[in-house]
Amino acid sequence: MSSDSKSGAPLNTRLVRDLAKILRDTELTEIEVEHGELKLRIARQLTAAPVVQAVAAAPAPVAAAPAPVPAAAPPETPAAQDATDLSAHPGVVKSPMVGTVYLKANPEADNFVEVGSNVSQGDTILLVEAMKTFNPITAEKSGKIAEILVQDGQPVEYGEPLFILV
């Protein structure tokens, strides 16, 4: 383990490596994780190695639980490959921002919609959280949800297909 330069608190190098691997495997450009006073941001430039930035406002408690590690992205499946092919579909709705997708308002709630749900123009389909702000992504027209192309808690990039409305 190495030490955070500002607080002297130990930094979980395995977490850093796992997050860097997620960046590499998913072609994301940035991941940010917060746990207690520790804020870890890993970003990469397309031509450079990942950059690690750790910030702690105060020393972390000695008995603090380790930060949760996001699940590694599953190997690309035909469905995931089709998602990029679907970006030209006339009913595809793309992410207007970089953030994290949430399919429900809170962990105890039901999903806003399911595949096959009928929706009206303006209905919330999912949320994209960016910088601690939850942004509703709504149906641009009335129709039926043909496919949801993202999973709850999944990071998304600008322009990434989210769902198909027919």
C-alpha positions as CSV (number, residue, x, y, z in Angstrom):
1,M,0.0,0.0,0.0
2,S,1.1,3.5,-0.7
3,S,0.3,6.6,1.3
4,D,-2.1,9.4,0.3
5,S,0.1,12.5,-0.1
6,K,-2.2,14.8,1.8
7,S,-3.3,12.8,4.8
8,G,-0.7,10.1,5.2
9,A,-3.6,7.6,5.2
10,P,-2.9,4.2,3.4
11,L,-4.2,4.0,-0.1
12,N,-5.5,0.7,-1.3
13,T,-3.4,0.0,-4.4
14,R,-5.5,-3.0,-5.4
15,L,-8.5,-0.7,-5.6
16,V,-6.5,1.7,-7.8
17,R,-5.4,-1.2,-10.1
18,D,-9.0,-2.6,-10.3
19,L,-10.4,0.8,-11.2
20,A,-7.7,1.4,-13.8
21,K,-8.5,-2.1,-15.3
22,I,-12.2,-1.1,-15.5
23,L,-11.2,2.1,-17.3
24,R,-9.1,0.1,-19.7
25,D,-11.7,-2.7,-20.3
26,T,-14.7,-0.4,-20.7
27,E,-13.0,2.4,-22.5
28,L,-14.3,4.9,-20.0
29,T,-12.2,8.0,-19.4
30,E,-12.8,8.6,-15.8
31,I,-14.0,6.8,-12.6
32,E,-14.6,8.5,-9.2
33,V,-15.1,6.7,-5.9
34,E,-15.8,8.3,-2.5
35,H,-15.7,6.5,0.8
36,G,-15.8,8.5,4.0
37,E,-13.2,11.2,3.7
38,L,-11.3,9.5,0.9
39,K,-12.2,10.6,-2.7
40,L,-10.4,8.7,-5.4
41,R,-10.5,9.8,-9.0
42,I,-8.9,7.8,-11.8
43,A,-8.9,9.4,-15.3
44,R,-7.1,8.6,-18.5
45,Q,-6.2,10.3,-21.6
46,L,-6.6,8.3,-24.8
47,T,-2.8,8.3,-25.4
48,A,-1.6,8.2,-21.8
49,A,-1.6,5.8,-18.8
50,P,-4.3,6.3,-16.1
51,V,-3.9,9.2,-13.8
52,V,-4.6,8.7,-10.1
53,Q,-5.7,11.5,-7.8
54,A,-6.5,10.9,-4.1
55,V,-7.9,13.6,-1.9
56,A,-8.7,13.2,1.8
57,A,-10.1,16.1,3.9
58,A,-9.1,14.4,7.2
59,P,-7.2,11.2,8.1
60,A,-9.3,8.1,7.6
61,P,-10.3,6.2,10.8
62,V,-8.1,3.3,11.5
63,A,-11.0,0.8,11.5
64,A,-12.7,2.1,8.4
65,A,-14.1,-0.5,6.1
66,P,-12.6,-0.7,2.6
67,A,-14.3,1.2,-0.2
68,P,-16.6,-0.9,-2.3
69,V,-15.0,-2.0,-5.5
70,P,-17.3,-1.7,-8.5
71,A,-17.8,-5.0,-10.3
72,A,-15.5,-5.5,-13.2
73,A,-17.2,-5.1,-16.5
74,P,-18.3,-8.5,-17.9
75,P,-16.6,-9.6,-21.1
76,E,-18.3,-8.0,-24.1
77,T,-21.2,-10.1,-25.2
78,P,-23.0,-10.0,-28.5
79,A,-25.7,-7.9,-26.8
80,A,-23.1,-5.4,-25.7
81,Q,-21.6,-5.3,-29.2
82,D,-25.1,-4.8,-30.7
83,A,-25.6,-1.7,-28.4
84,T,-23.0,0.2,-30.4
85,D,-24.7,-1.0,-33.6
86,L,-28.0,0.3,-32.2
87,S,-26.7,3.9,-32.0
88,A,-28.1,4.5,-35.5
89,H,-31.6,3.1,-34.6
90,P,-34.3,5.8,-35.0
91,G,-35.7,5.2,-31.5
92,V,-32.4,5.1,-29.6
93,V,-32.0,7.6,-26.7
94,K,-28.4,8.5,-26.0
95,S,-26.9,9.8,-22.8
96,P,-26.7,13.6,-22.8
97,M,-23.8,13.5,-20.3
98,V,-21.1,11.4,-18.6
99,G,-22.4,9.9,-15.3
100,T,-23.8,6.8,-13.6
101,V,-27.2,5.3,-14.7
102,Y,-29.9,4.5,-12.1
103,L,-32.9,2.6,-13.3
104,K,-34.9,3.4,-10.1
105,A,-35.4,6.4,-7.9
106,N,-33.9,4.7,-4.8
107,P,-32.6,1.2,-4.0
108,E,-35.9,0.1,-2.5
109,A,-38.0,1.4,-5.4
110,D,-39.1,-0.5,-8.6
111,N,-37.5,0.4,-11.9
112,F,-39.0,3.4,-13.6
113,V,-39.8,1.1,-16.6
114,E,-39.2,-2.4,-17.9
115,V,-38.8,-3.7,-21.4
116,G,-42.3,-3.6,-22.9
117,S,-43.5,-0.7,-20.7
118,N,-45.7,1.9,-22.5
119,V,-44.5,5.4,-21.8
120,S,-45.8,8.9,-22.6
121,Q,-43.7,11.8,-23.8
122,G,-41.9,13.3,-20.7
123,D,-42.1,10.1,-18.6
124,T,-38.8,9.5,-16.7
125,I,-37.1,6.3,-18.0
126,L,-33.9,6.4,-15.9
127,L,-31.6,8.8,-14.0
128,V,-28.0,9.8,-14.9
129,E,-26.1,11.0,-11.8
130,A,-23.3,13.5,-12.6
131,M,-21.5,15.4,-9.9
132,K,-24.0,14.4,-7.2
133,T,-27.0,15.6,-9.3
134,F,-29.6,13.2,-10.5
135,N,-30.7,14.1,-14.0
136,P,-34.0,12.5,-15.3
137,I,-33.8,11.0,-18.8
138,T,-37.2,11.2,-20.2
139,A,-39.1,9.7,-23.1
140,E,-38.8,12.0,-26.1
141,K,-42.1,10.7,-27.5
142,S,-44.8,8.3,-26.5
143,G,-44.2,4.6,-27.2
144,K,-43.0,1.3,-25.9
145,I,-39.6,0.5,-24.3
146,A,-38.1,-1.9,-26.8
147,E,-34.8,-2.4,-25.1
148,I,-32.8,-1.0,-22.1
149,L,-29.2,-1.0,-23.1
150,V,-27.7,-0.2,-19.7
151,Q,-27.6,-1.7,-16.2
152,D,-28.4,0.0,-12.8
153,G,-25.2,1.6,-11.5
154,Q,-23.4,1.4,-14.8
155,P,-21.1,4.4,-15.8
156,V,-22.0,5.9,-19.1
157,E,-20.3,8.3,-21.5
158,Y,-21.7,11.2,-23.5
159,G,-23.7,9.8,-26.5
160,E,-23.8,6.2,-25.2
161,P,-27.1,4.5,-26.2
162,L,-29.3,4.1,-23.1
163,F,-32.6,2.7,-24.4
164,I,-34.7,2.2,-27.5
165,L,-38.2,3.6,-27.7
166,V,-40.5,2.5,-30.4
